Amino acid sequence: MENAGAFAVSHDYEDENGDEQIKFIGIFATKESAEAAVDALKKMPGFADYPLGFSIDFHPFDRIAWSGGFVHIPSGDG
């Protein structure tokens, strides 16, 4: 099935300390159902304060989304 995939919804914002706060909301079969979830959550406490923090991203099935490694940078906290 060509172009088969799902829509991932997340929400992120920068808090008062400058830290990025990220919430994974869910995976949806259609863009319309993802948009409906965002519309419903925008009215909820917390989300209503940061309505522009939502993102909807399409992810195809059976594909590696991150194909290169990564580098760990210690935070220096410990």
PDB file of N, H, CA, C and O in Angstrom:
ATOM      1  N   MET A   1       0.848  -1.176   0.000  1.00  0.00           N
ATOM      2  CA  MET A   1       0.000   0.000   0.000  1.00  0.00           C
ATOM      3  C   MET A   1       0.895   1.242   0.000  1.00  0.00           C
ATOM      4  O   MET A   1       1.611   1.497   0.968  1.00  0.00           O
ATOM      5  N   GLU A   2       0.851   1.991  -1.066  1.00  0.00           N
ATOM      6  H   GLU A   2       0.269   1.783  -1.852  1.00  0.00           H
ATOM      7  CA  GLU A   2       1.657   3.201  -1.229  1.00  0.00           C
ATOM      8  C   GLU A   2       1.151   4.311  -0.301  1.00  0.00           C
ATOM      9  O   GLU A   2      -0.059   4.479  -0.143  1.00  0.00           O
ATOM     10  N   ASN A   3       2.041   5.046   0.296  1.00  0.00           N
ATOM     11  H   ASN A   3       3.024   4.910   0.168  1.00  0.00           H
ATOM     12  CA  ASN A   3       1.711   6.180   1.166  1.00  0.00           C
ATOM     13  C   ASN A   3       0.938   5.795   2.426  1.00  0.00           C
ATOM     14  O   ASN A   3       0.261   6.643   3.008  1.00  0.00           O
ATOM     15  N   ALA A   4       1.021   4.550   2.856  1.00  0.00           N
ATOM     16  H   ALA A   4       1.571   3.861   2.384  1.00  0.00           H
ATOM     17  CA  ALA A   4       0.363   4.157   4.100  1.00  0.00           C
ATOM     18  C   ALA A   4       1.165   4.708   5.272  1.00  0.00           C
ATOM     19  O   ALA A   4       2.396   4.676   5.271  1.00  0.00           O
ATOM     20  N   GLY A   5       0.454   5.207   6.259  1.00  0.00           N
ATOM     21  H   GLY A   5      -0.546   5.232   6.259  1.00  0.00           H
ATOM     22  CA  GLY A   5       1.130   5.754   7.422  1.00  0.00           C
ATOM     23  C   GLY A   5       0.128   6.261   8.423  1.00  0.00           C
ATOM     24  O   GLY A   5      -1.060   5.947   8.347  1.00  0.00           O
ATOM     25  N   ALA A   6       0.605   7.039   9.355  1.00  0.00           N
ATOM     26  H   ALA A   6       1.570   7.294   9.417  1.00  0.00           H
ATOM     27  CA  ALA A   6      -0.243   7.569  10.415  1.00  0.00           C
ATOM     28  C   ALA A   6       0.204   8.986  10.742  1.00  0.00           C
ATOM     29  O   ALA A   6       1.292   9.422  10.367  1.00  0.00           O
ATOM     30  N   PHE A   7      -0.666   9.689  11.450  1.00  0.00           N
ATOM     31  H   PHE A   7      -1.550   9.335  11.755  1.00  0.00           H
ATOM     32  CA  PHE A   7      -0.416  11.070  11.825  1.00  0.00           C
ATOM     33  C   PHE A   7      -0.127  11.146  13.322  1.00  0.00           C
ATOM     34  O   PHE A   7      -0.962  10.771  14.145  1.00  0.00           O
ATOM     35  N   ALA A   8       1.052  11.629  13.659  1.00  0.00           N
ATOM     36  H   ALA A   8       1.730  11.934  12.990  1.00  0.00           H
ATOM     37  CA  ALA A   8       1.457  11.776  15.059  1.00  0.00           C
ATOM     38  C   ALA A   8       1.172  13.202  15.510  1.00  0.00           C
ATOM     39  O   ALA A   8       1.494  14.165  14.815  1.00  0.00           O
ATOM     40  N   VAL A   9       0.566  13.319  16.683  1.00  0.00           N
ATOM     41  H   VAL A   9       0.305  12.536  17.249  1.00  0.00           H
ATOM     42  CA  VAL A   9       0.262  14.634  17.251  1.00  0.00           C
ATOM     43  C   VAL A   9       1.109  14.828  18.503  1.00  0.00           C
ATOM     44  O   VAL A   9       1.189  13.944  19.355  1.00  0.00           O
ATOM     45  N   SER A  10       1.733  15.985  18.600  1.00  0.00           N
ATOM     46  H   SER A  10       1.667  16.703  17.908  1.00  0.00           H
ATOM     47  CA  SER A  10       2.502  16.326  19.791  1.00  0.00           C
ATOM     48  C   SER A  10       2.240  17.790  20.146  1.00  0.00           C
ATOM     49  O   SER A  10       1.674  18.553  19.362  1.00  0.00           O
ATOM     50  N   HIS A  11       2.668  18.149  21.339  1.00  0.00           N
ATOM     51  H   HIS A  11       3.128  17.530  21.975  1.00  0.00           H
ATOM     52  CA  HIS A  11       2.521  19.532  21.792  1.00  0.00           C
ATOM     53  C   HIS A  11       3.803  19.915  22.508  1.00  0.00           C
ATOM     54  O   HIS A  11       4.291  19.171  23.358  1.00  0.00           O
ATOM     55  N   ASP A  12       4.351  21.076  22.166  1.00  0.00           N
ATOM     56  H   ASP A  12       3.955  21.681  21.475  1.00  0.00           H
ATOM     57  CA  ASP A  12       5.535  21.541  22.888  1.00  0.00           C
ATOM     58  C   ASP A  12       5.484  23.052  23.069  1.00  0.00           C
ATOM     59  O   ASP A  12       4.873  23.779  22.285  1.00  0.00           O
ATOM     60  N   TYR A  13       6.136  23.490  24.115  1.00  0.00           N
ATOM     61  H   TYR A  13       6.632  22.900  24.752  1.00  0.00           H
ATOM     62  CA  TYR A  13       6.238  24.909  24.417  1.00  0.00           C
ATOM     63  C   TYR A  13       7.431  25.108  25.337  1.00  0.00           C
ATOM     64  O   TYR A  13       7.951  24.154  25.915  1.00  0.00           O
ATOM     65  N   GLU A  14       7.858  26.357  25.466  1.00  0.00           N
ATOM     66  H   GLU A  14       7.436  27.133  24.997  1.00  0.00           H
ATOM     67  CA  GLU A  14       8.951  26.694  26.368  1.00  0.00           C
ATOM     68  C   GLU A  14       8.351  27.236  27.657  1.00  0.00           C
ATOM     69  O   GLU A  14       7.565  28.183  27.630  1.00  0.00           O
ATOM     70  N   ASP A  15       8.725  26.631  28.794  1.00  0.00           N
ATOM     71  H   ASP A  15       9.363  25.862  28.815  1.00  0.00           H
ATOM     72  CA  ASP A  15       8.169  27.075  30.071  1.00  0.00           C
ATOM     73  C   ASP A  15       8.887  28.329  30.582  1.00  0.00           C
ATOM     74  O   ASP A  15       9.793  28.850  29.932  1.00  0.00           O
ATOM     75  N   GLU A  16       8.464  28.799  31.755  1.00  0.00           N
ATOM     76  H   GLU A  16       7.728  28.376  32.284  1.00  0.00           H
ATOM     77  CA  GLU A  16       9.000  30.042  32.320  1.00  0.00           C
ATOM     78  C   GLU A  16      10.487  29.960  32.648  1.00  0.00           C
ATOM     79  O   GLU A  16      11.136  30.995  32.799  1.00  0.00           O
ATOM     80  N   ASN A  17      11.049  28.743  32.764  1.00  0.00           N
ATOM     81  H   ASN A  17      10.523  27.901  32.642  1.00  0.00           H
ATOM     82  CA  ASN A  17      12.482  28.557  33.021  1.00  0.00           C
ATOM     83  C   ASN A  17      13.292  28.424  31.736  1.00  0.00           C
ATOM     84  O   ASN A  17      14.512  28.265  31.779  1.00  0.00           O
ATOM     85  N   GLY A  18      12.612  28.489  30.598  1.00  0.00           N
ATOM     86  H   GLY A  18      11.621  28.618  30.563  1.00  0.00           H
ATOM     87  CA  GLY A  18      13.295  28.340  29.322  1.00  0.00           C
ATOM     88  C   GLY A  18      13.465  26.895  28.899  1.00  0.00           C
ATOM     89  O   GLY A  18      14.154  26.618  27.917  1.00  0.00           O
ATOM     90  N   ASP A  19      12.849  25.964  29.625  1.00  0.00           N
ATOM     91  H   ASP A  19      12.289  26.189  30.423  1.00  0.00           H
ATOM     92  CA  ASP A  19      12.940  24.543  29.295  1.00  0.00           C
ATOM     93  C   ASP A  19      11.827  24.165  28.318  1.00  0.00           C
ATOM     94  O   ASP A  19      10.686  24.605  28.457  1.00  0.00           O
ATOM     95  N   GLU A  20      12.176  23.353  27.340  1.00  0.00           N
ATOM     96  H   GLU A  20      13.103  22.996  27.227  1.00  0.00           H
ATOM     97  CA  GLU A  20      11.181  22.886  26.387  1.00  0.00           C
ATOM     98  C   GLU A  20      10.364  21.755  27.005  1.00  0.00           C
ATOM     99  O   GLU A  20      10.921  20.784  27.519  1.00  0.00           O
ATOM    100  N   GLN A  21       9.063  21.887  26.953  1.00  0.00           N
ATOM    101  H   GLN A  21       8.611  22.675  26.536  1.00  0.00           H
ATOM    102  CA  GLN A  21       8.146  20.875  27.474  1.00  0.00           C
ATOM    103  C   GLN A  21       7.458  20.215  26.281  1.00  0.00           C
ATOM    104  O   GLN A  21       6.795  20.883  25.489  1.00  0.00           O
ATOM    105  N   ILE A  22       7.621  18.901  26.162  1.00  0.00           N
ATOM    106  H   ILE A  22       8.160  18.357  26.806  1.00  0.00           H
ATOM    107  CA  ILE A  22       7.090  18.167  25.019  1.00  0.00           C
ATOM    108  C   ILE A  22       6.132  17.094  25.509  1.00  0.00           C
ATOM    109  O   ILE A  22       6.437  16.352  26.443  1.00  0.00           O
ATOM    110  N   LYS A  23       4.975  17.022  24.872  1.00  0.00           N
ATOM    111  H   LYS A  23       4.728  17.625  24.113  1.00  0.00           H
ATOM    112  CA  LYS A  23       3.987  15.987  25.191  1.00  0.00           C
ATOM    113  C   LYS A  23       3.609  15.261  23.911  1.00  0.00           C
ATOM    114  O   LYS A  23       3.220  15.881  22.922  1.00  0.00           O
ATOM    115  N   PHE A  24       3.728  13.945  23.942  1.00  0.00           N
ATOM    116  H   PHE A  24       4.044  13.441  24.746  1.00  0.00           H
ATOM    117  CA  PHE A  24       3.247  13.135  22.827  1.00  0.00           C
ATOM    118  C   PHE A  24       1.765  12.901  23.071  1.00  0.00           C
ATOM    119  O   PHE A  24       1.385  12.374  24.116  1.00  0.00           O
ATOM    120  N   ILE A  25       0.926  13.284  22.119  1.00  0.00           N
ATOM    121  H   ILE A  25       1.235  13.712  21.270  1.00  0.00           H
ATOM    122  CA  ILE A  25      -0.522  13.200  22.287  1.00  0.00           C
ATOM    123  C   ILE A  25      -1.059  11.863  21.780  1.00  0.00           C
ATOM    124  O   ILE A  25      -1.828  11.205  22.482  1.00  0.00           O
ATOM    125  N   GLY A  26      -0.672  11.457  20.592  1.00  0.00           N
ATOM    126  H   GLY A  26      -0.047  11.991  20.023  1.00  0.00           H
ATOM    127  CA  GLY A  26      -1.180  10.192  20.066  1.00  0.00           C
ATOM    128  C   GLY A  26      -0.931  10.026  18.578  1.00  0.00           C
ATOM    129  O   GLY A  26      -0.380  10.906  17.915  1.00  0.00           O
ATOM    130  N   ILE A  27      -1.349   8.884  18.075  1.00  0.00           N
ATOM    131  H   ILE A  27      -1.796   8.170  18.614  1.00  0.00           H
ATOM    132  CA  ILE A  27      -1.214   8.540  16.655  1.00  0.00           C
ATOM    133  C   ILE A  27      -2.608   8.336  16.094  1.00  0.00           C
ATOM    134  O   ILE A  27      -3.449   7.686  16.715  1.00  0.00           O
ATOM    135  N   PHE A  28      -2.847   8.889  14.928  1.00  0.00           N
ATOM    136  H   PHE A  28      -2.164   9.417  14.423  1.00  0.00           H
ATOM    137  CA  PHE A  28      -4.177   8.872  14.321  1.00  0.00           C
ATOM    138  C   PHE A  28      -4.102   8.380  12.878  1.00  0.00           C
ATOM    139  O   PHE A  28      -3.125   8.627  12.171  1.00  0.00           O
ATOM    140  N   ALA A  29      -5.145   7.687  12.461  1.00  0.00           N
ATOM    141  H   ALA A  29      -5.939   7.486  13.035  1.00  0.00           H
ATOM    142  CA  ALA A  29      -5.187   7.094  11.122  1.00  0.00           C
ATOM    143  C   ALA A  29      -5.388   8.131  10.025  1.00  0.00           C
ATOM    144  O   ALA A  29      -4.935   7.941   8.896  1.00  0.00           O
ATOM    145  N   THR A  30      -6.062   9.221  10.350  1.00  0.00           N
ATOM    146  H   THR A  30      -6.430   9.376  11.267  1.00  0.00           H
ATOM    147  CA  THR A  30      -6.320  10.256   9.338  1.00  0.00           C
ATOM    148  C   THR A  30      -5.918  11.622   9.875  1.00  0.00           C
ATOM    149  O   THR A  30      -5.862  11.845  11.084  1.00  0.00           O
ATOM    150  N   LYS A  31      -5.642  12.523   8.952  1.00  0.00           N
ATOM    151  H   LYS A  31      -5.688  12.342   7.969  1.00  0.00           H
ATOM    152  CA  LYS A  31      -5.320  13.891   9.336  1.00  0.00           C
ATOM    153  C   LYS A  31      -6.528  14.542  10.000  1.00  0.00           C
ATOM    154  O   LYS A  31      -6.382  15.335  10.929  1.00  0.00           O
ATOM    155  N   GLU A  32      -7.713  14.204   9.521  1.00  0.00           N
ATOM    156  H   GLU A  32      -7.831  13.559   8.766  1.00  0.00           H
ATOM    157  CA  GLU A  32      -8.931  14.779  10.085  1.00  0.00           C
ATOM    158  C   GLU A  32      -9.107  14.390  11.561  1.00  0.00           C
ATOM    159  O   GLU A  32      -9.486  15.226  12.381  1.00  0.00           O
ATOM    160  N   SER A  33      -8.834  13.137  11.893  1.00  0.00           N
ATOM    161  H   SER A  33      -8.525  12.458  11.226  1.00  0.00           H
ATOM    162  CA  SER A  33      -8.969  12.717  13.288  1.00  0.00           C
ATOM    163  C   SER A  33      -7.876  13.347  14.151  1.00  0.00           C
ATOM    164  O   SER A  33      -8.118  13.649  15.319  1.00  0.00           O
ATOM    165  N   ALA A  34      -6.689  13.549  13.603  1.00  0.00           N
ATOM    166  H   ALA A  34      -6.492  13.304  12.654  1.00  0.00           H
ATOM    167  CA  ALA A  34      -5.626  14.240  14.338  1.00  0.00           C
ATOM    168  C   ALA A  34      -6.022  15.685  14.597  1.00  0.00           C
ATOM    169  O   ALA A  34      -5.822  16.197  15.698  1.00  0.00           O
ATOM    170  N   GLU A  35      -6.584  16.346  13.589  1.00  0.00           N
ATOM    171  H   GLU A  35      -6.747  15.930  12.695  1.00  0.00           H
ATOM    172  CA  GLU A  35      -7.019  17.731  13.749  1.00  0.00           C
ATOM    173  C   GLU A  35      -8.161  17.840  14.762  1.00  0.00           C
ATOM    174  O   GLU A  35      -8.217  18.805  15.525  1.00  0.00           O
ATOM    175  N   ALA A  36      -9.067  16.866  14.776  1.00  0.00           N
ATOM    176  H   ALA A  36      -9.021  16.082  14.157  1.00  0.00           H
ATOM    177  CA  ALA A  36     -10.165  16.863  15.744  1.00  0.00           C
ATOM    178  C   ALA A  36      -9.626  16.741  17.168  1.00  0.00           C
ATOM    179  O   ALA A  36     -10.136  17.386  18.083  1.00  0.00           O
ATOM    180  N   ALA A  37      -8.600  15.916  17.354  1.00  0.00           N
ATOM    181  H   ALA A  37      -8.186  15.392  16.610  1.00  0.00           H
ATOM    182  CA  ALA A  37      -7.988  15.773  18.681  1.00  0.00           C
ATOM    183  C   ALA A  37      -7.365  17.095  19.125  1.00  0.00           C
ATOM    184  O   ALA A  37      -7.525  17.507  20.274  1.00  0.00           O
ATOM    185  N   VAL A  38      -6.657  17.755  18.215  1.00  0.00           N
ATOM    186  H   VAL A  38      -6.526  17.420  17.282  1.00  0.00           H
ATOM    187  CA  VAL A  38      -6.047  19.046  18.538  1.00  0.00           C
ATOM    188  C   VAL A  38      -7.130  20.063  18.896  1.00  0.00           C
ATOM    189  O   VAL A  38      -6.996  20.792  19.879  1.00  0.00           O
ATOM    190  N   ASP A  39      -8.193  20.113  18.107  1.00  0.00           N
ATOM    191  H   ASP A  39      -8.301  19.520  17.309  1.00  0.00           H
ATOM    192  CA  ASP A  39      -9.281  21.059  18.380  1.00  0.00           C
ATOM    193  C   ASP A  39      -9.880  20.836  19.769  1.00  0.00           C
ATOM    194  O   ASP A  39     -10.190  21.793  20.479  1.00  0.00           O
ATOM    195  N   ALA A  40     -10.040  19.574  20.149  1.00  0.00           N
ATOM    196  H   ALA A  40      -9.788  18.797  19.572  1.00  0.00           H
ATOM    197  CA  ALA A  40     -10.595  19.266  21.474  1.00  0.00           C
ATOM    198  C   ALA A  40      -9.626  19.649  22.591  1.00  0.00           C
ATOM    199  O   ALA A  40     -10.038  20.202  23.611  1.00  0.00           O
ATOM    200  N   LEU A  41      -8.345  19.358  22.400  1.00  0.00           N
ATOM    201  H   LEU A  41      -8.010  18.909  21.571  1.00  0.00           H
ATOM    202  CA  LEU A  41      -7.360  19.634  23.445  1.00  0.00           C
ATOM    203  C   LEU A  41      -7.078  21.117  23.625  1.00  0.00           C
ATOM    204  O   LEU A  41      -6.727  21.547  24.724  1.00  0.00           O
ATOM    205  N   LYS A  42      -7.225  21.906  22.569  1.00  0.00           N
ATOM    206  H   LYS A  42      -7.510  21.558  21.676  1.00  0.00           H
ATOM    207  CA  LYS A  42      -6.962  23.348  22.661  1.00  0.00           C
ATOM    208  C   LYS A  42      -7.828  24.023  23.714  1.00  0.00           C
ATOM    209  O   LYS A  42      -7.498  25.110  24.188  1.00  0.00           O
ATOM    210  N   LYS A  43      -8.932  23.384  24.083  1.00  0.00           N
ATOM    211  H   LYS A  43      -9.200  22.501  23.699  1.00  0.00           H
ATOM    212  CA  LYS A  43      -9.854  23.954  25.071  1.00  0.00           C
ATOM    213  C   LYS A  43      -9.515  23.515  26.497  1.00  0.00           C
ATOM    214  O   LYS A  43     -10.092  24.032  27.453  1.00  0.00           O
ATOM    215  N   MET A  44      -8.602  22.585  26.647  1.00  0.00           N
ATOM    216  H   MET A  44      -8.133  22.165  25.870  1.00  0.00           H
ATOM    217  CA  MET A  44      -8.285  22.000  27.953  1.00  0.00           C
ATOM    218  C   MET A  44      -7.274  22.868  28.705  1.00  0.00           C
ATOM    219  O   MET A  44      -6.480  23.582  28.093  1.00  0.00           O
ATOM    220  N   PRO A  45      -7.315  22.796  30.061  1.00  0.00           N
ATOM    221  CA  PRO A  45      -6.347  23.556  30.863  1.00  0.00           C
ATOM    222  C   PRO A  45      -4.908  23.258  30.440  1.00  0.00           C
ATOM    223  O   PRO A  45      -4.561  22.117  30.133  1.00  0.00           O
ATOM    224  N   GLY A  46      -4.101  24.272  30.430  1.00  0.00           N
ATOM    225  H   GLY A  46      -4.382  25.199  30.680  1.00  0.00           H
ATOM    226  CA  GLY A  46      -2.704  24.127  30.025  1.00  0.00           C
ATOM    227  C   GLY A  46      -2.561  24.292  28.523  1.00  0.00           C
ATOM    228  O   GLY A  46      -1.869  25.198  28.058  1.00  0.00           O
ATOM    229  N   PHE A  47      -3.206  23.426  27.768  1.00  0.00           N
ATOM    230  H   PHE A  47      -3.767  22.690  28.145  1.00  0.00           H
ATOM    231  CA  PHE A  47      -3.140  23.528  26.307  1.00  0.00           C
ATOM    232  C   PHE A  47      -3.739  24.846  25.829  1.00  0.00           C
ATOM    233  O   PHE A  47      -3.256  25.431  24.859  1.00  0.00           O
ATOM    234  N   ALA A  48      -4.786  25.318  26.501  1.00  0.00           N
ATOM    235  H   ALA A  48      -5.178  24.843  27.289  1.00  0.00           H
ATOM    236  CA  ALA A  48      -5.433  26.572  26.111  1.00  0.00           C
ATOM    237  C   ALA A  48      -4.469  27.757  26.225  1.00  0.00           C
ATOM    238  O   ALA A  48      -4.628  28.759  25.527  1.00  0.00           O
ATOM    239  N   ASP A  49      -3.467  27.642  27.110  1.00  0.00           N
ATOM    240  H   ASP A  49      -3.337  26.829  27.677  1.00  0.00           H
ATOM    241  CA  ASP A  49      -2.473  28.704  27.274  1.00  0.00           C
ATOM    242  C   ASP A  49      -1.426  28.697  26.163  1.00  0.00           C
ATOM    243  O   ASP A  49      -0.757  29.705  25.936  1.00  0.00           O
ATOM    244  N   TYR A  50      -1.282  27.575  25.474  1.00  0.00           N
ATOM    245  H   TYR A  50      -1.825  26.757  25.659  1.00  0.00           H
ATOM    246  CA  TYR A  50      -0.276  27.428  24.411  1.00  0.00           C
ATOM    247  C   TYR A  50      -0.903  26.756  23.192  1.00  0.00           C
ATOM    248  O   TYR A  50      -0.461  25.677  22.795  1.00  0.00           O
ATOM    249  N   PRO A  51      -1.919  27.368  22.591  1.00  0.00           N
ATOM    250  CA  PRO A  51      -2.638  26.718  21.490  1.00  0.00           C
ATOM    251  C   PRO A  51      -1.809  26.531  20.224  1.00  0.00           C
ATOM    252  O   PRO A  51      -2.160  25.712  19.375  1.00  0.00           O
ATOM    253  N   LEU A  52      -0.726  27.268  20.085  1.00  0.00           N
ATOM    254  H   LEU A  52      -0.440  27.933  20.775  1.00  0.00           H
ATOM    255  CA  LEU A  52       0.108  27.144  18.883  1.00  0.00           C
ATOM    256  C   LEU A  52       1.187  26.079  19.027  1.00  0.00           C
ATOM    257  O   LEU A  52       2.000  25.895  18.122  1.00  0.00           O
ATOM    258  N   GLY A  53       1.202  25.376  20.160  1.00  0.00           N
ATOM    259  H   GLY A  53       0.541  25.526  20.896  1.00  0.00           H
ATOM    260  CA  GLY A  53       2.243  24.384  20.410  1.00  0.00           C
ATOM    261  C   GLY A  53       1.991  23.023  19.775  1.00  0.00           C
ATOM    262  O   GLY A  53       2.840  22.137  19.871  1.00  0.00           O
ATOM    263  N   PHE A  54       0.853  22.839  19.134  1.00  0.00           N
ATOM    264  H   PHE A  54       0.163  23.559  19.056  1.00  0.00           H
ATOM    265  CA  PHE A  54       0.532  21.539  18.545  1.00  0.00           C
ATOM    266  C   PHE A  54       1.204  21.349  17.194  1.00  0.00           C
ATOM    267  O   PHE A  54       1.376  22.296  16.427  1.00  0.00           O
ATOM    268  N   SER A  55       1.578  20.104  16.919  1.00  0.00           N
ATOM    269  H   SER A  55       1.438  19.335  17.542  1.00  0.00           H
ATOM    270  CA  SER A  55       2.065  19.758  15.581  1.00  0.00           C
ATOM    271  C   SER A  55       1.481  18.413  15.185  1.00  0.00           C
ATOM    272  O   SER A  55       1.287  17.523  16.013  1.00  0.00           O
ATOM    273  N   ILE A  56       1.207  18.294  13.894  1.00  0.00           N
ATOM    274  H   ILE A  56       1.365  19.016  13.221  1.00  0.00           H
ATOM    275  CA  ILE A  56       0.717  17.054  13.300  1.00  0.00           C
ATOM    276  C   ILE A  56       1.701  16.676  12.213  1.00  0.00           C
ATOM    277  O   ILE A  56       1.933  17.450  11.284  1.00  0.00           O
ATOM    278  N   ASP A  57       2.282  15.489  12.321  1.00  0.00           N
ATOM    279  H   ASP A  57       2.093  14.861  13.076  1.00  0.00           H
ATOM    280  CA  ASP A  57       3.285  15.038  11.356  1.00  0.00           C
ATOM    281  C   ASP A  57       2.905  13.677  10.797  1.00  0.00           C
ATOM    282  O   ASP A  57       2.536  12.771  11.545  1.00  0.00           O
ATOM    283  N   PHE A  58       2.997  13.538   9.495  1.00  0.00           N
ATOM    284  H   PHE A  58       3.298  14.274   8.888  1.00  0.00           H
ATOM    285  CA  PHE A  58       2.723  12.258   8.846  1.00  0.00           C
ATOM    286  C   PHE A  58       3.978  11.391   8.895  1.00  0.00           C
ATOM    287  O   PHE A  58       5.077  11.854   8.590  1.00  0.00           O
ATOM    288  N   HIS A  59       3.800  10.133   9.283  1.00  0.00           N
ATOM    289  H   HIS A  59       2.907   9.758   9.531  1.00  0.00           H
ATOM    290  CA  HIS A  59       4.904   9.176   9.323  1.00  0.00           C
ATOM    291  C   HIS A  59       4.511   7.934   8.521  1.00  0.00           C
ATOM    292  O   HIS A  59       3.570   7.229   8.884  1.00  0.00           O
ATOM    293  N   PRO A  60       5.233   7.671   7.432  1.00  0.00           N
ATOM    294  CA  PRO A  60       4.913   6.477   6.648  1.00  0.00           C
ATOM    295  C   PRO A  60       5.320   5.212   7.396  1.00  0.00           C
ATOM    296  O   PRO A  60       6.279   5.209   8.167  1.00  0.00           O
ATOM    297  N   PHE A  61       4.576   4.145   7.153  1.00  0.00           N
ATOM    298  H   PHE A  61       3.797   4.148   6.526  1.00  0.00           H
ATOM    299  CA  PHE A  61       4.897   2.859   7.760  1.00  0.00           C
ATOM    300  C   PHE A  61       6.139   2.256   7.105  1.00  0.00           C
ATOM    301  O   PHE A  61       6.445   2.539   5.947  1.00  0.00           O
ATOM    302  N   ASP A  62       6.843   1.426   7.863  1.00  0.00           N
ATOM    303  H   ASP A  62       6.595   1.196   8.804  1.00  0.00           H
ATOM    304  CA  ASP A  62       7.974   0.639   7.366  1.00  0.00           C
ATOM    305  C   ASP A  62       9.112   1.481   6.810  1.00  0.00           C
ATOM    306  O   ASP A  62       9.768   1.087   5.846  1.00  0.00           O
ATOM    307  N   ARG A  63       9.345   2.634   7.413  1.00  0.00           N
ATOM    308  H   ARG A  63       8.812   2.953   8.197  1.00  0.00           H
ATOM    309  CA  ARG A  63      10.463   3.494   7.026  1.00  0.00           C
ATOM    310  C   ARG A  63      11.185   3.935   8.283  1.00  0.00           C
ATOM    311  O   ARG A  63      10.543   4.236   9.290  1.00  0.00           O
ATOM    312  N   ILE A  64      12.477   3.978   8.245  1.00  0.00           N
ATOM    313  H   ILE A  64      12.999   3.734   7.427  1.00  0.00           H
ATOM    314  CA  ILE A  64      13.265   4.486   9.368  1.00  0.00           C
ATOM    315  C   ILE A  64      13.241   6.011   9.296  1.00  0.00           C
ATOM    316  O   ILE A  64      13.631   6.592   8.284  1.00  0.00           O
ATOM    317  N   ALA A  65      12.791   6.648  10.348  1.00  0.00           N
ATOM    318  H   ALA A  65      12.473   6.177  11.170  1.00  0.00           H
ATOM    319  CA  ALA A  65      12.691   8.108  10.353  1.00  0.00           C
ATOM    320  C   ALA A  65      14.006   8.767  10.766  1.00  0.00           C
ATOM    321  O   ALA A  65      14.275   9.909  10.394  1.00  0.00           O
ATOM    322  N   TRP A  66      14.817   8.054  11.529  1.00  0.00           N
ATOM    323  H   TRP A  66      14.599   7.126  11.832  1.00  0.00           H
ATOM    324  CA  TRP A  66      16.108   8.604  11.987  1.00  0.00           C
ATOM    325  C   TRP A  66      17.174   7.606  11.581  1.00  0.00           C
ATOM    326  O   TRP A  66      17.305   6.550  12.199  1.00  0.00           O
ATOM    327  N   SER A  67      17.930   7.926  10.558  1.00  0.00           N
ATOM    328  H   SER A  67      17.824   8.784  10.056  1.00  0.00           H
ATOM    329  CA  SER A  67      18.835   6.918   9.997  1.00  0.00           C
ATOM    330  C   SER A  67      20.314   7.143  10.303  1.00  0.00           C
ATOM    331  O   SER A  67      21.152   6.313   9.952  1.00  0.00           O
ATOM    332  N   GLY A  68      20.639   8.253  10.951  1.00  0.00           N
ATOM    333  H   GLY A  68      19.958   8.928  11.236  1.00  0.00           H
ATOM    334  CA  GLY A  68      22.036   8.505  11.233  1.00  0.00           C
ATOM    335  C   GLY A  68      22.347   8.276  12.699  1.00  0.00           C
ATOM    336  O   GLY A  68      21.282   8.297  13.315  1.00  0.00           O
ATOM    337  N   GLY A  69      23.214   8.100  13.378  1.00  0.00           N
ATOM    338  H   GLY A  69      24.079   8.083  12.877  1.00  0.00           H
ATOM    339  CA  GLY A  69      23.349   7.913  14.830  1.00  0.00           C
ATOM    340  C   GLY A  69      23.031   9.184  15.588  1.00  0.00           C
ATOM    341  O   GLY A  69      22.273  10.028  15.109  1.00  0.00           O
ATOM    342  N   PHE A  70      23.605   9.321  16.761  1.00  0.00           N
ATOM    343  H   PHE A  70      24.220   8.635  17.150  1.00  0.00           H
ATOM    344  CA  PHE A  70      23.456  10.544  17.532  1.00  0.00           C
ATOM    345  C   PHE A  70      24.655  10.690  18.457  1.00  0.00           C
ATOM    346  O   PHE A  70      25.374   9.725  18.715  1.00  0.00           O
ATOM    347  N   VAL A  71      24.860  11.882  18.946  1.00  0.00           N
ATOM    348  H   VAL A  71      24.276  12.667  18.738  1.00  0.00           H
ATOM    349  CA  VAL A  71      25.963  12.182  19.859  1.00  0.00           C
ATOM    350  C   VAL A  71      25.368  12.584  21.192  1.00  0.00           C
ATOM    351  O   VAL A  71      24.498  13.452  21.255  1.00  0.00           O
ATOM    352  N   HIS A  72      25.835  11.955  22.256  1.00  0.00           N
ATOM    353  H   HIS A  72      26.543  11.250  22.205  1.00  0.00           H
ATOM    354  CA  HIS A  72      25.376  12.314  23.614  1.00  0.00           C
ATOM    355  C   HIS A  72      26.260  13.424  24.146  1.00  0.00           C
ATOM    356  O   HIS A  72      27.485  13.311  24.126  1.00  0.00           O
ATOM    357  N   ILE A  73      25.645  14.498  24.621  1.00  0.00           N
ATOM    358  H   ILE A  73      24.650  14.590  24.637  1.00  0.00           H
ATOM    359  CA  ILE A  73      26.376  15.592  25.219  1.00  0.00           C
ATOM    360  C   ILE A  73      25.970  15.659  26.680  1.00  0.00           C
ATOM    361  O   ILE A  73      24.834  16.026  26.979  1.00  0.00           O
ATOM    362  N   PRO A  74      26.861  15.316  27.595  1.00  0.00           N
ATOM    363  CA  PRO A  74      26.515  15.341  29.023  1.00  0.00           C
ATOM    364  C   PRO A  74      26.025  16.722  29.437  1.00  0.00           C
ATOM    365  O   PRO A  74      26.509  17.737  28.936  1.00  0.00           O
ATOM    366  N   SER A  75      25.071  16.753  30.345  1.00  0.00           N
ATOM    367  H   SER A  75      24.678  15.928  30.752  1.00  0.00           H
ATOM    368  CA  SER A  75      24.474  18.025  30.774  1.00  0.00           C
ATOM    369  C   SER A  75      25.368  18.793  31.756  1.00  0.00           C
ATOM    370  O   SER A  75      25.204  20.002  31.926  1.00  0.00           O
ATOM    371  N   GLY A  76      26.290  18.113  32.387  1.00  0.00           N
ATOM    372  H   GLY A  76      26.423  17.132  32.249  1.00  0.00           H
ATOM    373  CA  GLY A  76      27.152  18.757  33.356  1.00  0.00           C
ATOM    374  C   GLY A  76      26.526  18.882  34.730  1.00  0.00           C
ATOM    375  O   GLY A  76      27.076  19.535  35.617  1.00  0.00           O
ATOM    376  N   ASP A  77      25.359  18.246  34.907  1.00  0.00           N
ATOM    377  H   ASP A  77      24.912  17.715  34.187  1.00  0.00           H
ATOM    378  CA  ASP A  77      24.656  18.320  36.192  1.00  0.00           C
ATOM    379  C   ASP A  77      25.145  17.292  37.200  1.00  0.00           C
ATOM    380  O   ASP A  77      24.683  17.296  38.341  1.00  0.00           O
ATOM    381  N   GLY A  78      26.035  16.439  36.830  1.00  0.00           N
ATOM    382  H   GLY A  78      26.410  16.436  35.903  1.00  0.00           H
ATOM    383  CA  GLY A  78      26.340  15.436  37.812  1.00  0.00           C
ATOM    384  C   GLY A  78      27.614  14.789  37.594  1.00  0.00           C
ATOM    385  O   GLY A  78      27.998  13.909  38.364  1.00  0.00           O
TER     386      GLY A  78
END
